[in-house]
Amino acid sequence: MDQSVLEAQIRWPDVPAAYGWLSLSARGEWRLHPLGDAEQGAAGQGISNIQILGFIGRNYSAEPSGAWFFQNGPQRVYVRLDAAPFILRVDPTLGTLSTHNGLTIQEITAWWLTDSGQLYAQTELGAARVDDRDLSVLADTLSTLDSRNLLTVIEQTDPLLLSQLNLSLHDPKQVFAALKKAAPLRVAEQQDLPKTLHFIANPSMPLTHLAPLPLK
């Protein structure tokens, strides 16, 4: 977190947390909810200011409970997650997987394929979902020990047997060196992912709550 944020928490330790004012879309877009209606599923408003986006991304973290938040100075602003705490994107030029807030993934310990056809990963940073716009590219790169890519595996394998497979990135040029290690593939229902991957999709708002402090 930013040093100024850490100092603000020490200086003003008792600022009440805010609920319902910020969400993260399934494509990794931060969305502001001026009416405090994120908990009710409202779409919210996109944020375009680069400085604000960077500030949110640097000061984004989680509690042991699995609730994710943006630390806005002394105030904790809880985040509704439309898909997962992190959204993964493929950078074919650099050969990396990066998160919606610009962090590079170093390790994946498990892949999760949902009944809705989405691909999730358990990473060293936490649970993540592959951006659906990059899903076909990554699925073509992920392969089993017998060199079948994920797309082929899904087409040819009984769904009940998918969880017996391990996936690694087929990477002849070694650009994905940090992610070469094979990780098990698991199958789950979409609705079970928050519990399975230990995150709270929609932190509950208490009976009274405070509007967030202005973004700096």
Contacts in CASP RR format, 6 or more apart in sequence:
PFRMAT RR
TARGET T0000
AUTHOR 0000-0000-0000
METHOD contacts of the structure
MODEL  1
MDQSVLEAQIRWPDVPAAYGWLSLSARGEWRLHPLGDAEQGAAGQGISNI
QILGFIGRNYSAEPSGAWFFQNGPQRVYVRLDAAPFILRVDPTLGTLSTH
NGLTIQEITAWWLTDSGQLYAQTELGAARVDDRDLSVLADTLSTLDSRNL
LTVIEQTDPLLLSQLNLSLHDPKQVFAALKKAAPLRVAEQQDLPKTLHFI
ANPSMPLTHLAPLPLK
1 58 0 8 1.000
1 59 0 8 1.000
1 61 0 8 1.000
1 71 0 8 1.000
2 55 0 8 1.000
2 58 0 8 1.000
2 59 0 8 1.000
4 73 0 8 1.000
5 59 0 8 1.000
5 71 0 8 1.000
5 72 0 8 1.000
5 73 0 8 1.000
8 73 0 8 1.000
8 74 0 8 1.000
9 71 0 8 1.000
9 73 0 8 1.000
9 74 0 8 1.000
11 74 0 8 1.000
12 74 0 8 1.000
13 74 0 8 1.000
15 74 0 8 1.000
15 75 0 8 1.000
15 76 0 8 1.000
15 210 0 8 1.000
15 213 0 8 1.000
16 75 0 8 1.000
16 209 0 8 1.000
16 210 0 8 1.000
17 69 0 8 1.000
17 75 0 8 1.000
17 76 0 8 1.000
17 77 0 8 1.000
17 78 0 8 1.000
17 209 0 8 1.000
17 210 0 8 1.000
18 72 0 8 1.000
18 75 0 8 1.000
18 76 0 8 1.000
18 77 0 8 1.000
18 78 0 8 1.000
18 209 0 8 1.000
18 210 0 8 1.000
18 211 0 8 1.000
18 212 0 8 1.000
19 36 0 8 1.000
19 38 0 8 1.000
19 39 0 8 1.000
19 78 0 8 1.000
19 203 0 8 1.000
19 204 0 8 1.000
19 205 0 8 1.000
19 206 0 8 1.000
19 209 0 8 1.000
20 33 0 8 1.000
20 36 0 8 1.000
20 37 0 8 1.000
20 38 0 8 1.000
20 39 0 8 1.000
20 78 0 8 1.000
20 80 0 8 1.000
20 205 0 8 1.000
20 209 0 8 1.000
21 32 0 8 1.000
21 33 0 8 1.000
21 34 0 8 1.000
21 36 0 8 1.000
21 38 0 8 1.000
21 77 0 8 1.000
21 211 0 8 1.000
21 212 0 8 1.000
22 30 0 8 1.000
22 31 0 8 1.000
22 32 0 8 1.000
22 33 0 8 1.000
22 38 0 8 1.000
22 56 0 8 1.000
22 70 0 8 1.000
22 77 0 8 1.000
22 78 0 8 1.000
22 79 0 8 1.000
22 80 0 8 1.000
22 212 0 8 1.000
23 30 0 8 1.000
23 31 0 8 1.000
23 33 0 8 1.000
23 38 0 8 1.000
23 41 0 8 1.000
23 44 0 8 1.000
23 79 0 8 1.000
23 80 0 8 1.000
23 81 0 8 1.000
23 82 0 8 1.000
24 30 0 8 1.000
24 31 0 8 1.000
24 68 0 8 1.000
24 79 0 8 1.000
24 80 0 8 1.000
24 81 0 8 1.000
24 82 0 8 1.000
24 83 0 8 1.000
24 85 0 8 1.000
24 87 0 8 1.000
24 100 0 8 1.000
25 31 0 8 1.000
25 82 0 8 1.000
25 83 0 8 1.000
26 82 0 8 1.000
26 83 0 8 1.000
26 87 0 8 1.000
26 129 0 8 1.000
26 132 0 8 1.000
27 87 0 8 1.000
27 100 0 8 1.000
27 131 0 8 1.000
27 132 0 8 1.000
27 133 0 8 1.000
28 83 0 8 1.000
28 87 0 8 1.000
28 100 0 8 1.000
28 131 0 8 1.000
29 46 0 8 1.000
29 47 0 8 1.000
29 100 0 8 1.000
30 46 0 8 1.000
30 47 0 8 1.000
30 53 0 8 1.000
30 56 0 8 1.000
30 57 0 8 1.000
31 38 0 8 1.000
31 43 0 8 1.000
31 44 0 8 1.000
31 45 0 8 1.000
31 46 0 8 1.000
31 47 0 8 1.000
32 44 0 8 1.000
32 45 0 8 1.000
32 46 0 8 1.000
32 47 0 8 1.000
33 42 0 8 1.000
33 44 0 8 1.000
33 45 0 8 1.000
34 44 0 8 1.000
34 45 0 8 1.000
35 42 0 8 1.000
36 42 0 8 1.000
36 211 0 8 1.000
37 44 0 8 1.000
38 44 0 8 1.000
38 80 0 8 1.000
38 202 0 8 1.000
39 80 0 8 1.000
39 202 0 8 1.000
39 203 0 8 1.000
39 204 0 8 1.000
39 205 0 8 1.000
41 80 0 8 1.000
41 202 0 8 1.000
47 53 0 8 1.000
47 56 0 8 1.000
52 215 0 8 1.000
54 101 0 8 1.000
55 215 0 8 1.000
55 216 0 8 1.000
56 70 0 8 1.000
56 101 0 8 1.000
56 215 0 8 1.000
57 70 0 8 1.000
57 101 0 8 1.000
57 102 0 8 1.000
58 101 0 8 1.000
59 70 0 8 1.000
59 71 0 8 1.000
59 72 0 8 1.000
59 73 0 8 1.000
60 68 0 8 1.000
60 69 0 8 1.000
60 70 0 8 1.000
60 71 0 8 1.000
60 79 0 8 1.000
60 101 0 8 1.000
61 68 0 8 1.000
61 69 0 8 1.000
61 71 0 8 1.000
62 68 0 8 1.000
62 69 0 8 1.000
62 85 0 8 1.000
62 126 0 8 1.000
62 199 0 8 1.000
63 69 0 8 1.000
65 200 0 8 1.000
66 198 0 8 1.000
66 199 0 8 1.000
66 200 0 8 1.000
67 78 0 8 1.000
67 199 0 8 1.000
67 200 0 8 1.000
67 203 0 8 1.000
68 78 0 8 1.000
68 79 0 8 1.000
68 81 0 8 1.000
68 85 0 8 1.000
68 199 0 8 1.000
68 200 0 8 1.000
68 203 0 8 1.000
69 76 0 8 1.000
69 77 0 8 1.000
69 78 0 8 1.000
69 79 0 8 1.000
69 203 0 8 1.000
70 76 0 8 1.000
70 77 0 8 1.000
70 79 0 8 1.000
71 77 0 8 1.000
72 212 0 8 1.000
72 213 0 8 1.000
72 215 0 8 1.000
72 216 0 8 1.000
73 213 0 8 1.000
73 216 0 8 1.000
74 213 0 8 1.000
75 210 0 8 1.000
75 212 0 8 1.000
75 213 0 8 1.000
77 212 0 8 1.000
78 203 0 8 1.000
79 203 0 8 1.000
80 201 0 8 1.000
80 202 0 8 1.000
80 203 0 8 1.000
81 194 0 8 1.000
81 199 0 8 1.000
81 200 0 8 1.000
81 201 0 8 1.000
81 202 0 8 1.000
82 201 0 8 1.000
83 118 0 8 1.000
83 129 0 8 1.000
84 120 0 8 1.000
84 127 0 8 1.000
84 128 0 8 1.000
84 129 0 8 1.000
84 193 0 8 1.000
84 197 0 8 1.000
84 199 0 8 1.000
85 125 0 8 1.000
85 126 0 8 1.000
85 127 0 8 1.000
85 128 0 8 1.000
85 199 0 8 1.000
86 99 0 8 1.000
86 100 0 8 1.000
86 101 0 8 1.000
86 103 0 8 1.000
86 123 0 8 1.000
86 125 0 8 1.000
86 126 0 8 1.000
86 127 0 8 1.000
86 128 0 8 1.000
86 129 0 8 1.000
87 99 0 8 1.000
87 100 0 8 1.000
87 128 0 8 1.000
87 129 0 8 1.000
87 130 0 8 1.000
87 131 0 8 1.000
88 97 0 8 1.000
88 98 0 8 1.000
88 99 0 8 1.000
88 105 0 8 1.000
88 121 0 8 1.000
88 123 0 8 1.000
88 128 0 8 1.000
88 129 0 8 1.000
88 130 0 8 1.000
88 131 0 8 1.000
88 134 0 8 1.000
88 138 0 8 1.000
89 97 0 8 1.000
89 98 0 8 1.000
89 99 0 8 1.000
89 100 0 8 1.000
89 131 0 8 1.000
89 134 0 8 1.000
90 96 0 8 1.000
90 97 0 8 1.000
90 130 0 8 1.000
90 131 0 8 1.000
90 134 0 8 1.000
90 137 0 8 1.000
90 138 0 8 1.000
91 97 0 8 1.000
91 98 0 8 1.000
92 137 0 8 1.000
94 175 0 8 1.000
95 175 0 8 1.000
95 176 0 8 1.000
96 104 0 8 1.000
96 105 0 8 1.000
96 175 0 8 1.000
96 176 0 8 1.000
96 178 0 8 1.000
97 104 0 8 1.000
97 105 0 8 1.000
97 108 0 8 1.000
97 138 0 8 1.000
97 176 0 8 1.000
97 179 0 8 1.000
98 104 0 8 1.000
98 105 0 8 1.000
99 105 0 8 1.000
99 125 0 8 1.000
99 128 0 8 1.000
100 131 0 8 1.000
103 125 0 8 1.000
104 178 0 8 1.000
105 121 0 8 1.000
105 123 0 8 1.000
105 124 0 8 1.000
105 125 0 8 1.000
105 128 0 8 1.000
105 178 0 8 1.000
105 179 0 8 1.000
106 123 0 8 1.000
106 124 0 8 1.000
106 178 0 8 1.000
106 179 0 8 1.000
107 123 0 8 1.000
107 124 0 8 1.000
107 178 0 8 1.000
107 179 0 8 1.000
107 181 0 8 1.000
108 121 0 8 1.000
108 122 0 8 1.000
108 123 0 8 1.000
108 179 0 8 1.000
108 181 0 8 1.000
108 183 0 8 1.000
109 122 0 8 1.000
109 123 0 8 1.000
109 124 0 8 1.000
109 183 0 8 1.000
110 121 0 8 1.000
110 122 0 8 1.000
110 183 0 8 1.000
110 184 0 8 1.000
110 185 0 8 1.000
110 186 0 8 1.000
111 119 0 8 1.000
111 120 0 8 1.000
111 121 0 8 1.000
111 142 0 8 1.000
111 167 0 8 1.000
111 183 0 8 1.000
111 184 0 8 1.000
111 185 0 8 1.000
111 186 0 8 1.000
112 119 0 8 1.000
112 120 0 8 1.000
112 121 0 8 1.000
112 122 0 8 1.000
112 185 0 8 1.000
112 186 0 8 1.000
112 187 0 8 1.000
112 188 0 8 1.000
112 193 0 8 1.000
112 196 0 8 1.000
112 197 0 8 1.000
113 119 0 8 1.000
113 120 0 8 1.000
113 154 0 8 1.000
113 162 0 8 1.000
113 185 0 8 1.000
113 186 0 8 1.000
113 187 0 8 1.000
113 188 0 8 1.000
114 120 0 8 1.000
114 187 0 8 1.000
114 188 0 8 1.000
114 189 0 8 1.000
114 190 0 8 1.000
114 193 0 8 1.000
115 187 0 8 1.000
115 188 0 8 1.000
115 189 0 8 1.000
115 190 0 8 1.000
116 190 0 8 1.000
118 129 0 8 1.000
118 130 0 8 1.000
118 132 0 8 1.000
118 135 0 8 1.000
118 190 0 8 1.000
119 129 0 8 1.000
119 130 0 8 1.000
119 135 0 8 1.000
119 138 0 8 1.000
119 139 0 8 1.000
119 150 0 8 1.000
120 127 0 8 1.000
120 128 0 8 1.000
120 129 0 8 1.000
120 130 0 8 1.000
120 188 0 8 1.000
120 193 0 8 1.000
120 197 0 8 1.000
121 127 0 8 1.000
121 128 0 8 1.000
121 129 0 8 1.000
121 130 0 8 1.000
121 183 0 8 1.000
122 128 0 8 1.000
122 197 0 8 1.000
126 197 0 8 1.000
126 199 0 8 1.000
127 193 0 8 1.000
127 197 0 8 1.000
127 198 0 8 1.000
127 199 0 8 1.000
130 138 0 8 1.000
136 151 0 8 1.000
138 150 0 8 1.000
139 149 0 8 1.000
139 150 0 8 1.000
139 151 0 8 1.000
139 154 0 8 1.000
140 149 0 8 1.000
140 150 0 8 1.000
140 151 0 8 1.000
141 149 0 8 1.000
141 169 0 8 1.000
141 170 0 8 1.000
141 171 0 8 1.000
141 176 0 8 1.000
142 149 0 8 1.000
142 150 0 8 1.000
142 167 0 8 1.000
142 168 0 8 1.000
142 169 0 8 1.000
142 170 0 8 1.000
143 149 0 8 1.000
143 150 0 8 1.000
143 167 0 8 1.000
143 168 0 8 1.000
143 169 0 8 1.000
143 170 0 8 1.000
144 153 0 8 1.000
144 165 0 8 1.000
144 166 0 8 1.000
144 167 0 8 1.000
145 166 0 8 1.000
145 168 0 8 1.000
145 182 0 8 1.000
147 170 0 8 1.000
148 156 0 8 1.000
149 170 0 8 1.000
150 167 0 8 1.000
150 185 0 8 1.000
153 162 0 8 1.000
153 165 0 8 1.000
153 185 0 8 1.000
154 162 0 8 1.000
157 165 0 8 1.000
159 187 0 8 1.000
162 185 0 8 1.000
162 187 0 8 1.000
163 184 0 8 1.000
163 185 0 8 1.000
163 186 0 8 1.000
163 187 0 8 1.000
165 184 0 8 1.000
165 185 0 8 1.000
166 182 0 8 1.000
166 183 0 8 1.000
166 184 0 8 1.000
166 185 0 8 1.000
167 182 0 8 1.000
167 183 0 8 1.000
167 184 0 8 1.000
167 185 0 8 1.000
168 179 0 8 1.000
168 180 0 8 1.000
168 181 0 8 1.000
168 182 0 8 1.000
168 183 0 8 1.000
169 176 0 8 1.000
169 179 0 8 1.000
169 180 0 8 1.000
171 177 0 8 1.000
171 179 0 8 1.000
171 180 0 8 1.000
174 180 0 8 1.000
188 196 0 8 1.000
194 200 0 8 1.000
194 201 0 8 1.000
END
